[in-house]
Amino acid sequence: MAKKKAKKQTKPVAKAEAKQVRGLRQDKTPALSVAAFLFSLLGFVFSWILNFGWALSLLGIIFASVSMKKDRNKGLAITSLIIGVLGLVIWLLLFLYRPFSTI
């Protein structure tokens, strides 16, 4: 009787494990969400400058809403949307009440 060679059975590697082995990250944060967060945060910080803060906040809101539709990871997009809206509200309040405070 001839002995059968026992083949070494290997478990198939899943695609996610294969990508991790090659050094790629699975949970990569989308660039659009990062851009939305950056614009919203800068708009919130610079909302006291009347000609500048509203534009950054508006860009952050636009990028966040587009990112929420395209990406599966919505956490950073929702955060940047909230910060952008707060920056826009602060800018609007300062814009409405600033002329009366200089009189």
BELCOR-V462763 format. One record per pair of residues at least 6 apart in sequence whose ideal C-beta (glycine too) atoms are under 7 Angstrom apart, sorted by the first residue. I is the first residue (numbers start at 1). GAP is how many residues later the second one is. If there is no record, write none. Layout:
# BELCOR-V462763
<<I	GAP> <I	GAP>>
This chain:
# BELCOR-V462763
<<16	10> <19	7> <20	6> <29	44> <29	47> <30	37> <30	41> <30	43> <32	31> <32	34> <32	35> <32	38> <32	39> <33	34> <33	38> <33	40> <33	43> <33	44> <33	47> <35	28> <36	24> <36	27> <36	28> <36	31> <36	41> <36	44> <37	39> <37	42> <37	43> <39	17> <39	20> <39	21> <39	24> <40	17> <40	20> <40	24> <40	40> <40	43> <40	44> <40	47> <41	42> <42	14> <43	10> <43	13> <43	14> <43	17> <43	41> <43	44> <44	13> <44	39> <44	42> <44	43> <46	6> <46	7> <46	10> <47	6> <47	10> <47	40> <47	43> <47	44> <47	47> <48	46> <50	44> <50	45> <53	34> <53	38> <54	34> <54	37> <57	27> <57	30> <57	31> <57	34> <58	30> <60	20> <60	23> <60	24> <61	20> <61	23> <61	24> <61	27> <64	13> <64	16> <64	17> <64	20> <65	16> <67	10> <68	6> <68	9> <68	10> <71	6>>
